[in-house]
Amino acid sequence: IDVYQAWCGPCKAVVNLFRKLKNEFGEDDMLHFAVAEADSIPTLRPFRNKCEPVFLFCVNGKIIAIVRGVNAPLIRKKI
């Protein structure tokens, strides 16, 4: 989940990485990418008013990893 602030929008720098990873995993439908505006979701309150991108990795609705900032090798490794 790409957690973003309302004033800046989702992180466009990682869109190509996510597309590539989605293609690598094929049609298995086990990998999903989403965006979430921190300002409008109460659960994401801890991520509000931050100026760096935050990526949450979830399994069965539970956060299992967090990557702060755009670090493509680390994001790829977490996925």
C-alpha positions, -999 to +999 in steps of 0.1 A: +000+000+000+014+034-010+004+056+018+004+093+007-005+127+019-034+146+002-012+175-007+012+154-028-006+123-041+007+088-046+044+082-053+048+081-091+085+071-089+076+035-081+048+029-105+070+012-131+086-010-104+051-021-093+041-028-129+072-049-135+067-069-103+030-075-112+040-088-146+067-111-130+041-126-106+018-133-136-018-140-133-016-156-099-036-128-084-016-131-051+000-097-054-020-065-052-010-029-051-030-001-036-028+036-027-043+051+005-046+087+015-034+090+051-055+121+058-088+104+051-082+070+068-082+070+107-060+038+109-033+057+089-031+086+114+005+077+124+016+083+088+000+118+085+020+149+079+051+131+068+069+143+037+084+110+027+066+081+010+056+051+031+049+017+017+030-009+038+032-046+031+002-065+044-009-102+045-044-110+055-051-074+066-021-072+089+010-050+083+040-072+081+066-047+069+071-009+063+094+008+039+099+046+044+112+065+014+117+054-022+142+025-020+134+003-050+158-026-040+143-027-005+107-025-018+115-053-042+131-074-015+101-070+008+077-081-019 
